[in-house]
Amino acid sequence: MALCFVVFTADILAQGKPAKTEIQQPNLDGLVEVSFKIDVSGKIQIVHINSTSPQLTEYVVNKLSKIKLSNDTAPDGKVITYRFVFKKQA
């Protein structure tokens, strides 16, 4: 007996409905290390990203793109590196 796995894209599942814009946190184990700067408008600009999973990379990039910091956090050209560690939930 053979097993068959079928993968559906969000567009196929939506069947003409708008794609869901919020990316759910993947239930994966993995690591994402991201280096970024804060620009003059307070938005995060990714300099480098390394990950064990493309899904986790997409999730982190999506979340970081939504962050806007106040003008009090004036950029000084520093590159900040942060490591996100994801663990599967039971």
C-alpha positions in Angstrom: 0.0 0.0 0.0 1.4 3.4 -1.0 0.9 6.6 0.9 0.2 9.8 -1.1 0.6 13.3 0.3 -1.1 16.2 -1.4 0.0 19.8 -0.9 -2.4 22.6 -1.6 -1.3 26.2 -2.0 -3.3 29.0 -0.3 -4.5 30.1 -3.7 -6.0 26.7 -4.5 -7.7 26.4 -1.1 -9.0 30.0 -1.3 -10.8 29.2 -4.7 -11.2 32.8 -5.7 -11.4 34.2 -2.2 -8.6 36.7 -1.1 -5.6 35.0 0.4 -5.2 35.2 4.1 -2.7 37.9 4.8 -1.8 36.8 8.4 0.8 34.0 8.5 0.2 31.6 11.3 3.2 30.6 13.4 4.4 27.4 11.9 4.4 24.4 14.3 8.0 23.6 13.5 11.3 23.2 15.4 13.9 25.5 14.0 16.1 28.6 14.3 16.1 31.9 12.5 18.9 34.3 13.0 18.3 37.8 11.6 20.6 40.9 11.4 18.8 44.2 10.9 19.1 48.0 11.1 16.5 50.5 12.1 16.0 53.2 9.4 15.1 56.8 10.0 11.4 56.2 9.7 11.6 53.5 12.5 11.1 50.5 10.2 13.3 47.4 10.4 15.6 46.8 7.4 16.9 43.2 7.3 20.6 43.0 6.5 21.0 39.2 6.6 18.8 36.3 7.6 19.8 32.6 8.1 17.3 29.9 8.9 16.7 26.2 9.2 13.3 26.5 7.5 11.9 28.7 4.7 8.5 28.7 6.5 10.1 30.1 9.7 12.0 32.7 7.6 8.8 33.9 6.0 7.1 34.1 9.4 9.8 36.1 11.0 10.2 38.5 8.0 6.4 39.0 8.0 6.3 39.9 11.7 9.4 42.2 11.5 8.0 44.1 8.6 5.0 45.1 10.7 7.1 46.7 13.5 7.5 50.4 13.5 9.5 51.9 16.3 9.2 55.4 17.7 11.4 58.3 16.6 13.1 58.0 20.0 15.0 55.0 18.8 17.0 56.9 16.3 19.1 54.7 14.1 22.8 55.0 14.6 23.9 52.6 11.9 24.2 49.6 14.3 23.4 46.2 13.1 21.3 44.2 15.6 21.4 40.4 15.4 18.6 38.4 17.0 18.1 34.7 17.2 14.6 33.2 17.3 14.3 29.6 18.5 11.1 27.8 17.6 9.9 24.6 19.4 7.0 22.4 18.4 4.0 22.7 20.6 2.4 19.5 21.8 
